[in-house]
Every structure is written in structure tokens, then in C-alpha cells.
Amino acid sequence: MKKFAERVIPLVLFWVIPLISQAQTLNVKITGIRGKSGNLCIAVFKSDYDYRNEKTFLKKCVAKSTLHNDSIMVNISLIPGTYCLTVHDDADCNGRMKYDVLGIPREGFGFSNFYLKRLKKPSFDEFSFTIDQNDVTDINVRMKYY
């Protein structure tokens, strides 16, 4: 087992360290948040297929108790690429969106640089963004509540 670890660990580090060192900063400003109980759950998707099938690339939750007025700033490290980002105001901390009998969300939600003005879920292209090498990217999310 020791010889296996001696061979595998350097190989894994060879592939992982460059990915970590290439991570870029994504600054996410979330505004229009209601209440201070629960969590804000951020989901990052790498493609339209992943977004439509709810296969997150990265998920991060932050406590709403850290709010300043009705907003919060979250920093995320990502490798260069094209992404979209959603935010769910998980007020009851169950990890799932609550809906009423008509299918309308009962908890807040938001999308990267996109404010929903209709009931139809936006496409990946409508709120995707690109992170470039050696870049700091700012994203704004304005929460929507019904």
C-alpha cells in the first residue's frame, strides 16, 4: 500500500495543483434577500445540459444571518470557462425549493446577471457568463419572490 501511495500521490498532485493555481475569482453580489433565517444556496452549472438536468458543478451555501441590509457578497474560485449561476433562498433549510399547488415557488430565487420577469425558467444562454484567465469576475443576482 505504501508503494502505491508513493506512486499515486505525486501523480494526483501533478494534475490537481495546476487546476487549483488556475482558479479565478468570482464575486457574487446577491441583493433583495428577505429575512435572516435559513441559507442561500448557490449552484454553478457548466453547460445547458447540466443546468436543465440540475447537475451542479459546484454548490455553496451561506447562512443568511451574515446579511448586511438585504444583500450579501460571496466569493467563489472557478477555473476559466463559461458558467451559469442560480441562487435559492432556502428559508426552511431543507435543501429543496418549496412550491404552491400551482407550481409557483414559495421561496426566493435568482440568476446570474438576469432578473426573471416572467414565469418561464430562463435558458442557460440568457444568464451564462465567462471567466477568463487571471480575471476577477463580478456577478449580480437580484432575488425574486412571489
RODO-2510 file (C-alpha; in nm, 4 decimals, decimal comma):
residues 146
     n   res          X          Y          Z
     1     m     0,0000     0,0000     0,0000
     2     k     0,2862     0,2376     0,0806
     3     k     0,4411     0,1898    -0,2651
     4     f     0,1018     0,2525    -0,4244
     5     a     0,0647     0,5795    -0,2313
     6     e     0,4198     0,6818    -0,3221
     7     r     0,3349     0,6410    -0,6903
     8     v    -0,0203     0,7752    -0,6959
     9     i     0,0031     1,0820    -0,4711
    10     p     0,2669     1,2627    -0,6834
    11     l     0,0647     1,1849    -0,9955
    12     v    -0,2555     1,3217    -0,8420
    13     l    -0,0735     1,6339    -0,7209
    14     f     0,0721     1,6793    -1,0695
    15     w    -0,2839     1,7129    -1,2079
    16     v    -0,4579     1,8885    -0,9169
    17     i    -0,2114     2,1664    -0,8289
    18     p    -0,2276     2,3322    -1,1738
    19     l    -0,6077     2,3338    -1,1552
    20     i    -0,6016     2,4990    -0,8138
    21     s    -0,3452     2,7561    -0,9210
    22     q    -0,5541     2,8459    -1,2272
    23     a    -0,8691     2,9203    -1,0251
    24     q    -1,0131     3,2637    -1,0909
    25     t    -1,2192     3,4738    -0,8510
    26     l    -1,5932     3,5110    -0,8967
    27     n    -1,7515     3,7826    -0,6794
    28     v    -2,1242     3,7202    -0,6401
    29     k    -2,3342     4,0060    -0,5008
    30     i    -2,6816     3,8884    -0,4012
    31     t    -2,9426     4,1594    -0,3307
    32     g    -3,3108     4,1768    -0,2450
    33     i    -3,2918     3,8992     0,0151
    34     r    -3,5861     3,8635     0,2551
    35     g    -3,5463     3,7583     0,6172
    36     k    -3,2428     3,6383     0,8076
    37     s    -3,3343     3,2769     0,8739
    38     g    -3,2181     2,9905     0,6561
    39     n    -2,9476     2,9687     0,3913
    40     l    -2,8712     3,1000     0,0463
    41     c    -2,7693     2,8076    -0,1739
    42     i    -2,5628     2,8906    -0,4805
    43     a    -2,5448     2,6392    -0,7638
    44     v    -2,2958     2,6746    -1,0513
    45     f    -2,3540     2,4899    -1,3802
    46     k    -2,1051     2,4375    -1,6666
    47     s    -2,3457     2,3698    -1,9537
    48     d    -2,7050     2,3950    -2,0697
    49     y    -2,7395     2,0170    -2,0337
    50     d    -2,6187     2,0260    -1,6721
    51     y    -2,8473     2,3205    -1,5919
    52     r    -3,1570     2,1550    -1,7429
    53     n    -3,0787     1,8301    -1,5554
    54     e    -2,9816     2,0085    -1,2306
    55     k    -2,6290     1,8601    -1,2274
    56     t    -2,4324     2,1200    -1,0361
    57     f    -2,0638     2,1745    -1,0983
    58     l    -2,0273     2,3493    -0,7632
    59     k    -2,2669     2,4136    -0,4764
    60     k    -2,2119     2,6561    -0,1892
    61     c    -2,4491     2,7534     0,0903
    62     v    -2,4113     3,0554     0,3167
    63     a    -2,6130     3,1438     0,6271
    64     k    -2,8494     3,4369     0,5826
    65     s    -2,7551     3,5506     0,9327
    66     t    -2,4481     3,7163     0,7716
    67     l    -2,6642     3,9580     0,5679
    68     h    -2,5906     4,3280     0,5567
    69     n    -2,9236     4,5054     0,4980
    70     d    -3,0761     4,2903     0,2223
    71     s    -2,7539     4,1803     0,0498
    72     i    -2,4520     3,9563     0,0812
    73     m    -2,1238     3,9106    -0,1074
    74     v    -1,9885     3,5613    -0,1756
    75     n    -1,6522     3,4799    -0,3342
    76     i    -1,6100     3,1609    -0,5356
    77     s    -1,2993     3,0224    -0,7076
    78     l    -1,3533     2,8716    -1,0531
    79     i    -1,1290     2,7672    -1,3386
    80     p    -1,1699     2,9660    -1,6630
    81     g    -1,4801     2,8733    -1,8612
    82     t    -1,8460     2,9512    -1,9241
    83     y    -2,0939     2,9034    -1,6408
    84     c    -2,4370     2,9991    -1,5156
    85     l    -2,5290     3,0503    -1,1534
    86     t    -2,8546     3,0182    -0,9589
    87     v    -2,9376     3,1132    -0,6011
    88     h    -3,2103     2,9563    -0,3881
    89     d    -3,3296     3,1196    -0,0653
    90     d    -3,3659     2,8011     0,1380
    91     a    -3,5596     2,9611     0,4244
    92     d    -3,6516     2,6273     0,5856
    93     c    -3,3058     2,4683     0,5315
    94     n    -3,4460     2,1526     0,3693
    95     g    -3,2314     2,1782     0,0546
    96     r    -3,5326     2,1888    -0,1805
    97     m    -3,7422     2,4643    -0,3349
    98     k    -4,0964     2,4844    -0,1966
    99     y    -4,3825     2,5282    -0,4473
   100     d    -4,7507     2,6056    -0,4034
   101     v    -5,0302     2,3956    -0,5592
   102     l    -4,9960     2,5867    -0,8879
   103     g    -4,6207     2,5193    -0,9091
   104     i    -4,5180     2,8731    -0,8193
   105     p    -4,2034     2,8934    -0,5998
   106     r    -4,2711     2,9801    -0,2348
   107     e    -3,9051     3,0615    -0,1640
   108     g    -3,6840     3,3194    -0,3285
   109     f    -3,4542     3,2528    -0,6228
   110     g    -3,2214     3,4384    -0,8553
   111     f    -2,9985     3,4028    -1,1613
   112     s    -2,6560     3,5433    -1,2535
   113     n    -2,6921     3,8878    -1,4158
   114     f    -3,0563     3,8148    -1,5023
   115     y    -3,3834     3,9180    -1,3382
   116     l    -3,6805     3,6941    -1,4112
   117     k    -3,9758     3,8975    -1,5409
   118     r    -4,1951     3,6055    -1,6439
   119     l    -4,2848     3,2628    -1,5083
   120     k    -4,0744     3,0668    -1,7595
   121     k    -3,7368     2,9420    -1,6389
   122     p    -3,4567     3,1147    -1,8381
   123     s    -3,2234     2,9249    -2,0694
   124     f    -2,8529     2,8768    -1,9940
   125     d    -2,7586     3,1339    -2,2605
   126     e    -2,9772     3,4022    -2,1019
   127     f    -2,7737     3,4162    -1,7818
   128     s    -2,4409     3,2476    -1,8547
   129     f    -2,1102     3,4295    -1,8082
   130     t    -1,7457     3,3657    -1,8951
   131     i    -1,4498     3,3672    -1,6601
   132     d    -1,1180     3,4399    -1,8271
   133     q    -0,7658     3,3504    -1,7169
   134     n    -0,6222     3,5845    -1,4494
   135     d    -0,9530     3,7688    -1,4201
   136     v    -1,1844     3,8750    -1,1397
   137     t    -1,5473     3,8479    -1,2492
   138     d    -1,8362     4,0274    -1,0781
   139     i    -2,1844     3,8753    -1,0897
   140     n    -2,5054     4,0342    -0,9632
   141     v    -2,8049     3,8301    -0,8511
   142     r    -3,1303     4,0048    -0,7621
   143     m    -3,3615     3,7742    -0,5705
   144     k    -3,7188     3,7199    -0,6869
   145     y    -4,0060     3,6345    -0,4507
   146     y    -4,3711     3,5661    -0,5326
***
